[in-house]
Amino acid sequence: MNIQYIAITGSILLLFFVLHLIRKKSLKEEYSLLWLFFCFVFLFFSIWRDGLDYFAQLIGIAYAPAALFFIFLLAILMILIEFSIIISKLSDKSKNLAQEIGILKMEIEKLKKQTHNPQPATRNP
């Protein structure tokens, strides 16, 4: 019974920590959805004692606490995949911005050369 109280307390503390990070704007709402989801999953299994046994039986794990490690692994894997997607998008945006900056610098240099060496105007007779 003591371990259940520790698990409930830990789950609630993790939930409050994630909410605190969101409130402080240290963690954006769009990136916090998986964290919040797994906080509630951990809280759910902490409160419902037989839930972990049921889940372990459902997926074919003989030792119920091993199912908890499976859930932890699944949470970490999903969060890492989400971060990989975010990093990929940011990498593409950085590449595009660097290319645009290069083009703008080239155009600025071209304009500077034109203002320092103006072309003589030709007149039509």
DSSP file (Angstrom, degrees, kcal/mol; ACC not computed):
  #  RESIDUE AA STRUCTURE BP1 BP2  ACC     N-H-->O    O-->H-N    N-H-->O    O-->H-N    TCO  KAPPA ALPHA  PHI   PSI    X-CA   Y-CA   Z-CA
    1    1 A M     >        0   0    0      0, 0.0     4,-1.7     0, 0.0     3,-0.2   0.000 360.0 360.0 360.0 -35.7    0.0    0.0    0.0
    2    2 A N  H  >  +     0   0    0      1,-0.2     4,-2.1     2,-0.2     5,-0.2   0.885 360.0  54.8 -63.3 -38.2    2.9    2.4    0.7
    3    3 A I  H  > S+     0   0    0      1,-0.2     4,-2.4     2,-0.2    -1,-0.2   0.843 104.6  55.0 -65.5 -31.5    4.3    1.9   -2.8
    4    4 A Q  H  > S+     0   0    0      2,-0.2     4,-2.7     1,-0.2    -1,-0.2   0.918 107.8  48.4 -66.3 -42.6    0.9    2.9   -4.2
    5    5 A Y  H  X S+     0   0    0     -4,-1.7     4,-2.5     2,-0.2    -2,-0.2   0.887 111.9  49.7 -64.0 -37.8    1.0    6.2   -2.2
    6    6 A I  H  X S+     0   0    0     -4,-2.1     4,-2.8     2,-0.2    -2,-0.2   0.913 111.9  48.2 -65.7 -42.0    4.5    6.8   -3.5
    7    7 A A  H  X S+     0   0    0     -4,-2.4     4,-2.5     2,-0.2    -2,-0.2   0.909 113.0  47.4 -65.6 -42.1    3.4    6.1   -7.1
    8    8 A I  H  X S+     0   0    0     -4,-2.7     4,-2.5    38,-0.2     5,-0.2   0.931 114.0  47.5 -64.0 -45.3    0.4    8.4   -6.8
    9    9 A T  H  X S+     0   0    0     -4,-2.5     4,-2.7     1,-0.2    -2,-0.2   0.921 112.9  48.7 -62.4 -44.1    2.5   11.2   -5.2
   10   10 A G  H  X S+     0   0    0     -4,-2.8     4,-2.4     2,-0.2    -1,-0.2   0.904 112.0  48.9 -62.7 -41.4    5.1   10.8   -7.9
   11   11 A S  H  X S+     0   0    0     -4,-2.5     4,-2.3     2,-0.2    -2,-0.2   0.910 113.0  46.9 -64.4 -42.8    2.6   10.9  -10.7
   12   12 A I  H  X S+     0   0    0     -4,-2.5     4,-2.8     2,-0.2     5,-0.2   0.904 112.0  50.6 -66.8 -41.1    0.9   14.0   -9.2
   13   13 A L  H  X S+     0   0    0     -4,-2.7     4,-2.4    -5,-0.2    -2,-0.2   0.911 110.9  49.1 -63.2 -41.2    4.3   15.7   -8.7
   14   14 A L  H  X S+     0   0    0     -4,-2.4     4,-2.4     2,-0.2    -2,-0.2   0.915 111.6  49.8 -62.9 -42.3    5.2   15.0  -12.4
   15   15 A L  H  X S+     0   0    0     -4,-2.3     4,-2.5     1,-0.2    -2,-0.2   0.935 112.7  46.0 -61.6 -47.0    1.9   16.3  -13.5
   16   16 A F  H  X S+     0   0    0     -4,-2.8     4,-2.4     1,-0.2    -1,-0.2   0.865 111.0  53.7 -65.1 -35.0    2.3   19.5  -11.5
   17   17 A F  H  X S+     0   0    0     -4,-2.4     4,-2.3     2,-0.2    -1,-0.2   0.924 110.3  46.1 -64.7 -44.3    5.9   19.9  -12.7
   18   18 A V  H  X S+     0   0    0     -4,-2.4     4,-2.0     2,-0.2    -2,-0.2   0.918 113.8  48.9 -64.3 -43.1    4.8   19.6  -16.4
   19   19 A L  H  X S+     0   0    0     -4,-2.5     4,-2.5     1,-0.2    -2,-0.2   0.881 110.0  52.3 -63.7 -37.1    1.9   22.1  -15.8
   20   20 A H  H  X S+     0   0    0     -4,-2.4     4,-2.3     2,-0.2     6,-0.2   0.912 108.8  49.7 -63.9 -43.0    4.4   24.5  -14.0
   21   21 A L  H  <>S+     0   0    0     -4,-2.3     5,-2.1     2,-0.2     6,-1.7   0.873 111.8  48.9 -63.5 -37.0    6.7   24.3  -17.1
   22   22 A I  H ><5S+     0   0    0     -4,-2.0     3,-1.1     4,-0.2    -2,-0.2   0.924 111.3  49.3 -67.6 -43.7    3.8   25.1  -19.4
   23   23 A R  H 3<5S+     0   0    0     -4,-2.5    -2,-0.2     1,-0.3    -1,-0.2   0.870 110.7  49.4 -64.2 -37.2    2.7   28.0  -17.2
   24   24 A K  T 3<5S-     0   0    0     -4,-2.3    -1,-0.3    -5,-0.2    -2,-0.2   0.490 112.9-120.7 -78.5  -2.7    6.2   29.4  -17.1
   25   25 A K  T < 5S+     0   0    0     -3,-1.1    -3,-0.2    -4,-0.3     3,-0.1   0.685  82.5 120.9  67.1  20.5    6.4   29.1  -20.9
   26   26 A S  S   <S+     0   0    0     -5,-2.1     2,-0.4     1,-0.3    -4,-0.2   0.742  78.5  37.0 -79.2 -24.9    9.4   26.8  -20.6
   27   27 A L  S    S-     0   0    0     -6,-1.7    -2,-0.3    -9,-0.1    -1,-0.3  -0.989  90.3-130.0-129.3 120.9    7.4   24.1  -22.3
   28   28 A K    >>  -     0   0    0     -2,-0.4     4,-0.9    -3,-0.1     3,-0.8  -0.373  18.5-122.1 -70.9 149.2    5.1   25.0  -25.2
   29   29 A E  H >> S+     0   0    0      1,-0.3     3,-0.8     2,-0.2     4,-0.6   0.875 110.5  57.2 -58.1 -39.9    1.6   23.7  -25.1
   30   30 A E  H 34 S+     0   0    0      1,-0.3    -1,-0.3     2,-0.2     3,-0.3   0.791 111.1  42.7 -66.5 -26.5    1.9   21.9  -28.4
   31   31 A Y  H <4 S+     0   0    0     -3,-0.8     4,-0.4     1,-0.2    -1,-0.3   0.539 105.8  64.7 -93.1  -8.1    4.9   19.9  -27.2
   32   32 A S  H <X S+     0   0    0     -4,-0.9     4,-2.8    -3,-0.8     5,-0.2   0.526  73.3  90.1 -93.9  -6.0    3.4   19.1  -23.8
   33   33 A L  H  X S+     0   0    0     -4,-0.6     4,-2.6    -3,-0.3    -1,-0.2   0.911  90.3  45.1 -61.2 -44.0    0.5   17.0  -25.0
   34   34 A L  H  > S+     0   0    0     -3,-0.2     4,-2.6     2,-0.2    -1,-0.2   0.903 112.6  52.2 -66.7 -39.0    2.4   13.7  -24.8
   35   35 A W  H  > S+     0   0    0     -4,-0.4     4,-2.0     1,-0.2    -2,-0.2   0.940 112.5  45.1 -60.5 -46.4    3.9   14.6  -21.4
   36   36 A L  H  X S+     0   0    0     -4,-2.8     4,-2.1     2,-0.2    -2,-0.2   0.908 111.2  53.8 -63.9 -41.6    0.4   15.3  -20.1
   37   37 A F  H  X S+     0   0    0     -4,-2.6     4,-2.0    -5,-0.2    -2,-0.2   0.941 111.9  43.4 -58.3 -48.6   -1.0   12.2  -21.6
   38   38 A F  H  X S+     0   0    0     -4,-2.6     4,-2.6     1,-0.2    -1,-0.2   0.796 108.2  59.1 -73.5 -26.2    1.6   10.0  -20.0
   39   39 A C  H  X S+     0   0    0     -4,-2.0     4,-2.3    -5,-0.2    -1,-0.2   0.926 109.5  44.7 -61.4 -43.3    1.3   11.8  -16.6
   40   40 A F  H  X S+     0   0    0     -4,-2.1     4,-2.7     2,-0.2    -2,-0.2   0.856 111.1  53.5 -69.9 -34.5   -2.4   10.8  -16.6
   41   41 A V  H  X S+     0   0    0     -4,-2.0     4,-2.4     2,-0.2     5,-0.2   0.944 111.4  45.7 -62.5 -46.9   -1.5    7.3  -17.7
   42   42 A F  H  X S+     0   0    0     -4,-2.6     4,-1.7     1,-0.2    -2,-0.2   0.900 114.2  48.4 -63.3 -40.4    0.9    7.0  -14.8
   43   43 A L  H  X S+     0   0    0     -4,-2.3     4,-2.1     2,-0.2     5,-0.2   0.906 109.8  53.1 -65.1 -41.2   -1.6    8.5  -12.4
   44   44 A F  H  X S+     0   0    0     -4,-2.7     4,-2.6     1,-0.2    -2,-0.2   0.936 112.5  43.0 -58.9 -49.1   -4.3    6.1  -13.7
   45   45 A F  H  < S+     0   0    0     -4,-2.4     7,-0.3     1,-0.2    -1,-0.2   0.759 111.3  56.4 -72.3 -23.7   -2.2    3.0  -13.1
   46   46 A S  H  < S+     0   0    0     -4,-1.7   -38,-0.2    -5,-0.2    -1,-0.2   0.876 113.9  38.9 -71.8 -37.0   -1.1    4.4   -9.7
   47   47 A I  H  < S+     0   0    0     -4,-2.1     2,-1.1     1,-0.2    -2,-0.2   0.918 111.0  58.8 -79.2 -45.4   -4.7    4.7   -8.5
   48   48 A W    >X  -     0   0    0     -4,-2.6     3,-1.0    -5,-0.2     4,-0.7  -0.733  68.9-172.4 -90.0  98.2   -6.1    1.6  -10.1
   49   49 A R  H 3> S+     0   0    0     -2,-1.1     4,-0.5     1,-0.3     3,-0.5   0.857  83.1  45.5 -61.8 -40.3   -3.9   -1.1   -8.5
   50   50 A D  H 3> S+     0   0    0      1,-0.2     4,-2.6     2,-0.2    -1,-0.3   0.562  93.3  83.6 -82.3  -6.7   -5.2   -4.0  -10.6
   51   51 A G  H <> S+     0   0    0     -3,-1.0     4,-2.9     1,-0.2    -1,-0.2   0.888  88.6  50.3 -63.6 -39.7   -5.0   -2.0  -13.8
   52   52 A L  H  X S+     0   0    0     -4,-0.7     4,-2.6    -3,-0.5    -1,-0.2   0.898 111.4  48.9 -67.0 -39.5   -1.3   -2.8  -14.2
   53   53 A D  H  X S+     0   0    0     -4,-0.5     4,-2.5     2,-0.2    -2,-0.2   0.927 113.0  47.8 -62.6 -45.0   -2.0   -6.5  -13.8
   54   54 A Y  H  X S+     0   0    0     -4,-2.6     4,-2.4     2,-0.2    -2,-0.2   0.926 113.0  47.6 -61.8 -45.5   -4.9   -6.3  -16.3
   55   55 A F  H  X S+     0   0    0     -4,-2.9     4,-2.0     2,-0.2    -2,-0.2   0.909 111.3  51.2 -63.1 -42.6   -2.7   -4.4  -18.8
   56   56 A A  H  X>S+     0   0    0     -4,-2.6     5,-3.3     1,-0.2     4,-0.8   0.917 112.2  46.3 -61.7 -43.7    0.1   -6.9  -18.3
   57   57 A Q  H ><5S+     0   0    0     -4,-2.5     3,-0.5     3,-0.2    -1,-0.2   0.896 109.2  56.5 -63.5 -39.9   -2.2   -9.8  -19.0
   58   58 A L  H 3<5S+     0   0    0     -4,-2.4    -2,-0.2     1,-0.2    -1,-0.2   0.885 115.3  35.2 -61.1 -41.0   -3.7   -8.0  -22.0
   59   59 A I  H 3<5S-     0   0    0     -4,-2.0    -1,-0.2    -5,-0.1    -2,-0.2   0.436 118.9-106.4 -97.7   1.4   -0.4   -7.6  -23.7
   60   60 A G  T <<5 +     0   0    0     -4,-0.8     2,-0.5    -3,-0.5    -3,-0.2   0.793  66.4 146.0  86.3  29.8    1.0  -10.9  -22.5
   61   61 A I      < -     0   0    0     -5,-3.3    -1,-0.3    -6,-0.2    -2,-0.1  -0.889  34.7-159.0-101.5 126.7    3.6   -9.9  -19.9
   62   62 A A  S    S+     0   0    0     -2,-0.5     2,-0.7     1,-0.2    -1,-0.1   0.845  80.1  56.1 -74.6 -34.3    3.8  -12.3  -17.0
   63   63 A Y  S >> S-     0   0    0      1,-0.2     3,-1.5    -7,-0.1     4,-0.7  -0.883  74.3-153.2-106.2 111.0    5.3   -9.9  -14.4
   64   64 A A  H >> S+     0   0    0     -2,-0.7     3,-1.4     1,-0.3     4,-0.9   0.838  91.4  57.7 -57.0 -42.3    3.1   -6.9  -14.0
   65   65 A P  H 3> S+     0   0    0      0, 0.0     4,-1.2     0, 0.0    -1,-0.3   0.797  99.0  62.3 -61.4 -24.1    5.9   -4.4  -12.9
   66   66 A A  H <> S+     0   0    0     -3,-1.5     4,-1.7     1,-0.2    -2,-0.2   0.811  96.0  59.9 -66.8 -28.4    7.6   -5.2  -16.2
   67   67 A A  H <X S+     0   0    0     -3,-1.4     4,-2.2    -4,-0.7    -1,-0.2   0.837  98.8  57.5 -66.1 -32.1    4.5   -3.8  -17.9
   68   68 A L  H  X S+     0   0    0     -4,-0.9     4,-2.5     2,-0.2    -1,-0.2   0.908 105.4  49.2 -64.3 -40.8    5.3   -0.5  -16.2
   69   69 A F  H  X S+     0   0    0     -4,-1.2     4,-2.7     2,-0.2    -1,-0.2   0.857 108.4  54.6 -65.4 -33.9    8.7   -0.5  -17.8
   70   70 A F  H  X S+     0   0    0     -4,-1.7     4,-2.6     2,-0.2    -2,-0.2   0.910 108.6  47.9 -63.3 -42.0    7.0   -1.1  -21.1
   71   71 A I  H  X S+     0   0    0     -4,-2.2     4,-2.6     2,-0.2    -2,-0.2   0.915 112.0  49.6 -65.1 -42.9    4.8    1.9  -20.6
   72   72 A F  H  X S+     0   0    0     -4,-2.5     4,-2.6     2,-0.2     5,-0.2   0.931 112.2  47.9 -59.5 -45.9    7.9    4.0  -19.6
   73   73 A L  H  X S+     0   0    0     -4,-2.7     4,-2.7     1,-0.2    -2,-0.2   0.906 111.6  50.0 -62.3 -42.3    9.7    2.8  -22.7
   74   74 A L  H  X S+     0   0    0     -4,-2.6     4,-2.5     2,-0.2    -1,-0.2   0.906 110.8  49.9 -62.5 -42.3    6.7    3.6  -24.9
   75   75 A A  H  X S+     0   0    0     -4,-2.6     4,-2.4     2,-0.2    -2,-0.2   0.940 113.1  45.6 -62.0 -48.1    6.4    7.1  -23.4
   76   76 A I  H  X S+     0   0    0     -4,-2.6     4,-2.5     1,-0.2    -2,-0.2   0.916 112.9  50.8 -63.1 -43.0   10.1    7.8  -24.0
   77   77 A L  H  X S+     0   0    0     -4,-2.7     4,-2.2    -5,-0.2    -1,-0.2   0.921 111.5  46.8 -61.7 -44.8    9.9    6.4  -27.5
   78   78 A M  H  X S+     0   0    0     -4,-2.5     4,-2.3     2,-0.2    -1,-0.2   0.900 112.9  49.0 -65.9 -39.9    6.9    8.5  -28.4
   79   79 A I  H  X S+     0   0    0     -4,-2.4     4,-2.5     2,-0.2    -1,-0.2   0.900 111.2  50.3 -66.8 -39.5    8.4   11.7  -27.0
   80   80 A L  H  X S+     0   0    0     -4,-2.5     4,-2.3     2,-0.2    -2,-0.2   0.887 110.0  50.1 -65.0 -38.6   11.7   11.1  -28.8
   81   81 A I  H  X S+     0   0    0     -4,-2.2     4,-2.2     2,-0.2    -2,-0.2   0.923 110.4  50.1 -64.7 -43.0    9.8   10.6  -32.1
   82   82 A E  H  X S+     0   0    0     -4,-2.3     4,-2.2     1,-0.2    -2,-0.2   0.929 111.9  47.8 -60.2 -44.6    7.9   13.8  -31.5
   83   83 A F  H  X S+     0   0    0     -4,-2.5     4,-2.8     1,-0.2    -1,-0.2   0.867 109.0  54.2 -65.3 -35.7   11.1   15.6  -30.9
   84   84 A S  H  X S+     0   0    0     -4,-2.3     4,-2.2     2,-0.2    -1,-0.2   0.898 108.9  48.6 -63.9 -40.0   12.7   14.1  -34.0
   85   85 A I  H  X S+     0   0    0     -4,-2.2     4,-2.2     2,-0.2    -2,-0.2   0.923 112.8  48.0 -64.5 -43.6    9.8   15.4  -36.1
   86   86 A I  H  X S+     0   0    0     -4,-2.2     4,-2.5     1,-0.2    -2,-0.2   0.919 111.8  49.4 -63.6 -44.2   10.2   18.9  -34.5
   87   87 A I  H  X S+     0   0    0     -4,-2.8     4,-2.4     1,-0.2    -1,-0.2   0.890 109.4  52.4 -63.5 -39.6   13.9   18.9  -35.1
   88   88 A S  H  X S+     0   0    0     -4,-2.2     4,-2.1     2,-0.2    -1,-0.2   0.918 110.5  47.3 -62.2 -43.7   13.5   17.9  -38.7
   89   89 A K  H  X S+     0   0    0     -4,-2.2     4,-2.3     1,-0.2    -2,-0.2   0.921 113.0  48.6 -63.9 -43.3   11.0   20.7  -39.3
   90   90 A L  H  X S+     0   0    0     -4,-2.5     4,-2.5     1,-0.2    -2,-0.2   0.868 108.9  54.0 -65.5 -35.9   13.3   23.2  -37.6
   91   91 A S  H  X S+     0   0    0     -4,-2.4     4,-2.3     2,-0.2    -1,-0.2   0.919 109.5  47.4 -63.3 -44.4   16.3   22.0  -39.7
   92   92 A D  H  X S+     0   0    0     -4,-2.1     4,-2.4     1,-0.2    -2,-0.2   0.908 112.4  49.6 -63.1 -41.9   14.4   22.5  -42.9
   93   93 A K  H  X S+     0   0    0     -4,-2.3     4,-2.5     2,-0.2    -2,-0.2   0.900 110.5  50.3 -64.7 -39.5   13.3   26.0  -41.8
   94   94 A S  H  X S+     0   0    0     -4,-2.5     4,-2.5     2,-0.2    -2,-0.2   0.910 110.4  49.7 -64.2 -42.3   16.9   26.9  -40.9
   95   95 A K  H  X S+     0   0    0     -4,-2.3     4,-2.2     2,-0.2    -2,-0.2   0.928 112.0  47.8 -62.1 -45.1   18.1   25.7  -44.2
   96   96 A N  H  X S+     0   0    0     -4,-2.4     4,-2.4     1,-0.2    -2,-0.2   0.905 112.1  49.5 -63.5 -41.5   15.5   27.8  -46.0
   97   97 A L  H  X S+     0   0    0     -4,-2.5     4,-2.5     2,-0.2    -1,-0.2   0.904 109.7  51.3 -64.5 -40.6   16.3   30.8  -44.0
   98   98 A A  H  X S+     0   0    0     -4,-2.5     4,-2.2     2,-0.2    -1,-0.2   0.900 110.9  48.5 -63.4 -40.2   20.0   30.5  -44.6
   99   99 A Q  H  X S+     0   0    0     -4,-2.2     4,-2.3     2,-0.2    -2,-0.2   0.911 111.6  49.1 -65.9 -42.1   19.3   30.3  -48.4
  100  100 A E  H  X S+     0   0    0     -4,-2.4     4,-2.5     2,-0.2    -2,-0.2   0.899 110.7  50.4 -64.6 -39.7   17.1   33.3  -48.3
  101  101 A I  H  X S+     0   0    0     -4,-2.5     4,-2.6     2,-0.2    -1,-0.2   0.910 109.6  51.6 -63.9 -41.3   19.7   35.3  -46.3
  102  102 A G  H  X S+     0   0    0     -4,-2.2     4,-2.1     2,-0.2    -2,-0.2   0.912 111.0  47.4 -60.9 -43.3   22.3   34.3  -48.9
  103  103 A I  H  X S+     0   0    0     -4,-2.3     4,-2.2     2,-0.2    -2,-0.2   0.916 112.3  49.6 -64.7 -43.2   20.1   35.5  -51.8
  104  104 A L  H  X S+     0   0    0     -4,-2.5     4,-2.3     1,-0.2    -2,-0.2   0.896 110.2  50.5 -64.5 -40.1   19.4   38.8  -50.0
  105  105 A K  H  X S+     0   0    0     -4,-2.6     4,-2.4     2,-0.2    -1,-0.2   0.904 110.0  50.7 -63.2 -40.5   23.1   39.3  -49.3
  106  106 A M  H  X S+     0   0    0     -4,-2.1     4,-2.1     1,-0.2    -2,-0.2   0.908 111.0  48.1 -63.7 -41.6   23.8   38.7  -53.0
  107  107 A E  H  X S+     0   0    0     -4,-2.2     4,-2.3     2,-0.2    -2,-0.2   0.879 110.5  51.6 -67.2 -37.2   21.2   41.2  -54.0
  108  108 A I  H  X S+     0   0    0     -4,-2.3     4,-2.4     2,-0.2    -2,-0.2   0.922 110.2  48.7 -64.6 -44.3   22.5   43.8  -51.6
  109  109 A E  H  X S+     0   0    0     -4,-2.4     4,-2.1     2,-0.2    -2,-0.2   0.895 110.9  50.9 -62.4 -39.7   26.0   43.4  -53.0
  110  110 A K  H  X S+     0   0    0     -4,-2.1     4,-1.9     1,-0.2    -2,-0.2   0.914 111.1  48.1 -64.0 -42.9   24.7   43.8  -56.5
  111  111 A L  H  X S+     0   0    0     -4,-2.3     4,-2.0     1,-0.2    -2,-0.2   0.873 109.8  52.8 -66.1 -37.1   22.8   47.0  -55.6
  112  112 A K  H  X S+     0   0    0     -4,-2.4     4,-1.8     1,-0.2    -2,-0.2   0.909 109.1  49.1 -64.0 -42.0   25.9   48.4  -53.9
  113  113 A K  H  X S+     0   0    0     -4,-2.1     4,-2.0     1,-0.2    -1,-0.2   0.884 110.2  51.6 -64.9 -38.3   28.0   47.8  -57.0
  114  114 A Q  H  < S+     0   0    0     -4,-1.9    -1,-0.2     1,-0.2    -2,-0.2   0.876 110.6  47.5 -67.7 -36.7   25.3   49.5  -59.1
  115  115 A T  H  < S+     0   0    0     -4,-2.0    -1,-0.2     1,-0.2    -2,-0.2   0.816 114.9  45.9 -75.8 -28.7   25.2   52.6  -56.9
  116  116 A H  H  < S+     0   0    0     -4,-1.8    -2,-0.2     1,-0.3    -1,-0.2   0.782 123.3  34.4 -82.0 -28.2   29.1   52.9  -56.9
  117  117 A N  S  < S-     0   0    0     -4,-2.0    -1,-0.3    -5,-0.2    -2,-0.1  -0.665  82.4-168.6-123.9  75.1   29.4   52.3  -60.6
  118  118 A P        -     0   0    0      0, 0.0    -3,-0.1     0, 0.0    -4,-0.0  -0.385  23.6-119.0 -67.8 143.3   26.4   53.9  -62.3
  119  119 A Q        -     0   0    0     -5,-0.1     2,-0.2     1,-0.1     3,-0.0  -0.603  30.8-108.9 -79.3 136.6   25.9   53.1  -66.0
  120  120 A P        -     0   0    0      0, 0.0     2,-0.3     0, 0.0    -1,-0.1  -0.456  35.1-115.9 -66.8 138.2   26.0   56.1  -68.3
  121  121 A A        -     0   0    0     -2,-0.2     2,-0.4     1,-0.0     0, 0.0  -0.569  25.5-141.3 -75.1 134.3   22.6   56.9  -69.7
  122  122 A T        -     0   0    0     -2,-0.3     2,-0.4    -3,-0.0    -1,-0.0  -0.796  11.6-147.6 -98.4 139.9   22.3   56.4  -73.5
  123  123 A R        -     0   0    0     -2,-0.4     0, 0.0     2,-0.0     0, 0.0  -0.851   6.9-137.1-108.7 142.6   20.3   58.9  -75.5
  124  124 A N              0   0    0     -2,-0.4    -2,-0.0     1,-0.1     0, 0.0  -0.847 360.0 360.0 -95.3 127.6   18.3   58.1  -78.6
  125  125 A P              0   0    0      0, 0.0    -1,-0.1     0, 0.0    -2,-0.0   0.503 360.0 360.0 -74.2 360.0   18.7   60.8  -81.3
